[in-house]
């Protein structure tokens, strides 16, 4: 399927953000917003984000990539993963304006970009899916962080809202609670050779959350080889249209 690519400029808290959107000629109702992780801009680790968009768009899936404030061509000061909620919200708003046929969005993120996506998703009903690659969960090289939720905690947070309960809590607790309160679908892709990804997978074993988990043997944190990137792209594409 043919698609068009165009550059975007949109506002977030009075500052200008830059993005790129790929719009198929017959777009599906579900689009993908890519969140960069760490010191990465919209092209992403080893052009991973660009190559992903080039695979998804011909299959009818609209894709938007953008630079958060302080990154790439966007204005503002650099921000950490837990302070880009306004950036994600602004990007989603622009995405829907650019693709009127779109009805919902999947956020696709790598590393702490995946962490940011997981923390944001439950706050926005337009987000119906997450693809999380090697999310950072606050662990260290010595081992996975310890966090556990019981059913009473989850029920309480669903009732009062996470913003009232999780502000000062550590990353593992916030991640688990956010995913537990997210009503959509989630795919977690773990690189077999990545410590952060393995720690997150261990963390997910401690709570009953309906998440599909896939481990790519030998893959590093950024899925740096062509073989790993292609596998992630195909996996993402097939999962996004499977529900």
C-alpha positions as CSV (number, residue, x, y, z in Angstrom):
1,X,0.0,0.0,0.0
2,X,1.2,3.5,-0.8
3,X,1.8,6.0,1.9
4,X,2.9,9.6,2.3
5,X,5.4,10.9,4.8
6,X,5.4,14.5,6.1
7,X,7.1,16.5,8.7
8,X,5.1,18.1,11.6
9,X,5.6,20.9,14.0
10,X,3.2,21.2,17.0
11,X,3.0,22.8,20.4
12,X,3.6,21.4,23.8
13,X,3.4,23.7,26.8
14,X,4.3,26.7,24.7
15,X,7.3,25.1,23.0
16,X,7.6,23.7,19.5
17,X,8.0,20.0,18.9
18,X,9.0,18.3,15.6
19,X,7.7,15.0,14.3
20,X,7.4,12.8,11.3
21,X,4.2,11.0,10.3
22,X,3.6,8.2,7.8
23,X,0.0,8.0,6.6
24,X,-1.2,5.1,4.4
25,X,-3.6,5.8,1.6
26,X,-6.2,3.7,3.4
27,X,-5.2,4.0,7.0
28,X,-6.4,1.5,9.6
29,X,-8.2,2.8,12.7
30,X,-5.3,1.9,14.9
31,X,-2.1,3.9,14.7
32,X,1.3,3.7,16.3
33,X,3.1,6.4,18.2
34,X,6.9,5.8,18.7
35,X,8.5,7.1,21.9
36,X,12.3,7.5,21.8
37,X,14.3,6.3,24.8
38,X,17.3,7.8,26.4
39,X,19.4,10.3,24.3
40,X,17.6,9.3,21.1
41,X,15.7,11.4,18.7
42,X,12.9,10.5,16.2
43,X,15.1,8.3,14.0
44,X,15.9,6.1,17.0
45,X,18.5,3.6,17.9
46,X,20.4,2.5,14.7
47,X,17.5,3.9,12.6
48,X,15.2,1.3,14.2
49,X,12.3,3.7,14.5
50,X,12.5,4.8,10.8
51,X,12.7,1.2,9.6
52,X,9.8,0.2,11.8
53,X,7.7,3.0,10.2
54,X,8.6,1.9,6.7
55,X,7.4,-1.6,7.5
56,X,4.1,-0.6,9.3
57,X,2.9,2.1,6.9
58,X,2.6,-0.1,3.8
59,X,0.5,-2.4,5.8
60,X,-2.0,0.3,6.5
61,X,-0.8,1.3,10.0
62,X,-0.3,5.1,10.5
63,X,3.0,5.8,12.4
64,X,4.1,9.0,14.1
65,X,7.6,9.6,15.5
66,X,8.6,12.8,17.3
67,X,11.2,14.5,19.4
68,X,10.3,15.3,23.0
69,X,11.2,18.7,24.4
70,X,15.0,19.2,24.6
71,X,15.7,16.4,22.1
72,X,16.5,16.5,18.3
73,X,14.9,19.5,16.6
74,X,12.3,20.2,19.3
75,X,12.6,23.2,21.7
76,X,13.0,23.2,25.4
77,X,15.3,21.6,28.0
78,X,16.0,17.8,28.1
79,X,13.6,15.8,30.2
80,X,13.7,12.5,31.9
81,X,11.3,9.6,31.1
82,X,9.0,10.4,34.0
83,X,8.5,14.0,32.9
84,X,7.4,13.7,29.3
85,X,3.7,13.0,29.8
86,X,2.8,16.4,28.4
87,X,4.9,15.6,25.3
88,X,3.2,12.3,24.7
89,X,-0.2,13.9,25.1
90,X,0.6,16.7,22.7
91,X,1.9,14.2,20.1
92,X,-1.2,12.0,20.4
93,X,-3.4,15.1,20.0
94,X,-1.5,16.0,16.8
95,X,-1.6,12.4,15.5
96,X,-5.4,12.3,15.7
97,X,-5.6,15.7,13.9
98,X,-3.4,14.4,11.1
99,X,-5.2,11.1,10.7
100,X,-9.0,11.7,11.1
101,X,-9.7,8.0,10.3
102,X,-7.8,6.9,13.3
103,X,-9.7,5.8,16.4
104,X,-7.1,4.6,18.8
105,X,-3.4,4.4,19.2
106,X,-0.7,1.9,20.3
107,X,2.4,3.4,21.9
108,X,5.7,1.7,21.0
109,X,8.7,2.4,23.1
110,X,12.3,1.2,23.8
111,X,14.1,1.3,27.1
112,X,13.0,4.3,29.3
113,X,10.8,5.3,26.4
114,X,8.9,2.1,27.0
115,X,8.8,3.0,30.7
116,X,7.4,6.4,29.9
117,X,4.7,4.8,27.7
118,X,3.7,2.4,30.4
119,X,3.4,5.1,33.0
120,X,1.3,7.3,30.6
121,X,-1.0,4.8,29.0
122,X,-3.6,4.4,31.8
123,X,-4.2,8.2,31.7
124,X,-5.5,8.4,28.1
125,X,-8.4,6.4,26.9
126,X,-7.2,6.8,23.3
127,X,-4.3,4.5,24.1
128,X,-5.5,0.9,23.6
129,X,-2.1,-0.9,23.3
130,X,1.5,-0.9,24.3
131,X,4.6,-2.4,22.7
132,X,7.4,-2.3,25.3
133,X,10.9,-3.2,24.3
134,X,13.4,-3.8,27.2
135,X,11.6,-1.4,29.6
136,X,13.7,0.1,32.3
137,X,12.2,-0.7,35.7
138,X,14.6,0.9,38.1
139,X,16.9,-2.0,38.6
140,X,20.7,-2.2,38.6
141,X,23.2,-4.6,37.3
142,X,23.0,-6.5,40.7
143,X,19.4,-7.6,40.2
144,X,15.8,-6.8,39.6
145,X,14.0,-4.3,41.9
146,X,11.6,-5.7,44.5
147,X,8.0,-4.6,44.2
148,X,4.8,-6.4,44.7
149,X,1.1,-5.4,44.6
150,X,-1.9,-7.1,46.1
151,X,-5.4,-7.0,44.8
152,X,-6.5,-4.5,47.4
153,X,-3.9,-2.0,46.3
154,X,-4.9,-2.4,42.6
155,X,-8.6,-2.0,43.4
156,X,-7.9,1.1,45.4
157,X,-5.7,2.8,42.7
158,X,-8.3,2.0,40.1
159,X,-10.9,3.7,42.2
160,X,-9.1,6.9,43.2
161,X,-6.6,7.2,40.3
162,X,-2.9,6.6,40.2
163,X,-2.0,10.2,40.3
164,X,-3.2,10.4,43.9
165,X,-1.3,7.2,45.0
166,X,1.9,6.9,43.2
167,X,3.6,10.3,43.0
168,X,6.6,9.6,45.4
169,X,6.7,5.8,44.8
170,X,9.7,4.1,43.2
171,X,9.7,3.2,39.5
172,X,8.9,-0.5,39.9
173,X,5.8,0.2,42.0
174,X,4.6,2.9,39.7
175,X,5.1,0.6,36.6
176,X,3.3,-2.3,38.1
177,X,0.4,-0.1,39.3
178,X,0.2,1.7,35.9
179,X,0.1,-1.6,33.9
180,X,-2.4,-3.1,36.4
181,X,-4.7,-0.1,35.8
182,X,-4.3,0.0,32.0
183,X,-7.3,-1.4,30.3
184,X,-5.7,-2.1,26.9
185,X,-3.4,-4.8,25.4
186,X,0.3,-5.0,25.9
187,X,3.3,-6.7,24.2
188,X,6.6,-6.9,26.0
189,X,9.7,-7.8,24.0
190,X,12.8,-8.7,25.9
191,X,16.3,-9.0,24.6
192,X,17.8,-12.2,26.0
193,X,21.1,-10.5,26.6
194,X,19.7,-7.3,28.1
195,X,19.8,-6.9,31.9
196,X,17.1,-4.3,32.0
197,X,14.7,-6.4,29.9
198,X,15.3,-9.5,32.0
199,X,14.7,-7.5,35.2
200,X,11.4,-6.2,33.8
201,X,10.3,-9.7,32.8
202,X,11.0,-10.8,36.4
203,X,9.1,-7.9,37.8
204,X,6.1,-8.8,35.6
205,X,6.0,-12.3,37.2
206,X,4.9,-10.7,40.5
207,X,1.5,-9.4,39.3
208,X,-1.3,-10.9,37.3
209,X,-1.4,-8.6,34.3
210,X,-2.6,-9.8,30.8
211,X,0.6,-9.1,28.9
212,X,2.1,-11.1,26.0
213,X,5.8,-11.5,26.6
214,X,8.4,-12.5,23.9
215,X,12.1,-13.0,24.4
216,X,14.5,-12.7,21.5
217,X,17.5,-14.9,22.2
218,X,20.8,-13.1,22.3
219,X,19.4,-9.7,21.5
220,X,20.9,-6.6,23.2
221,X,19.2,-3.6,24.6
222,X,18.6,-1.8,21.3
223,X,18.2,-4.9,19.1
224,X,21.1,-3.6,17.2
225,X,21.4,-6.2,14.4
226,X,19.3,-6.2,11.3
227,X,18.0,-9.7,12.1
228,X,16.8,-8.5,15.6
229,X,15.3,-5.3,14.2
230,X,13.4,-7.2,11.5
231,X,12.1,-9.7,14.1
232,X,10.9,-7.0,16.4
233,X,9.2,-5.1,13.5
234,X,7.4,-8.2,12.2
235,X,6.4,-9.2,15.7
236,X,5.1,-5.7,16.4
237,X,3.2,-5.5,13.1
238,X,1.5,-8.8,13.5
239,X,0.5,-8.2,17.1
240,X,-0.9,-4.7,16.4
241,X,-3.4,-6.1,13.8
242,X,-4.2,-9.2,15.8
243,X,-6.7,-7.8,18.2
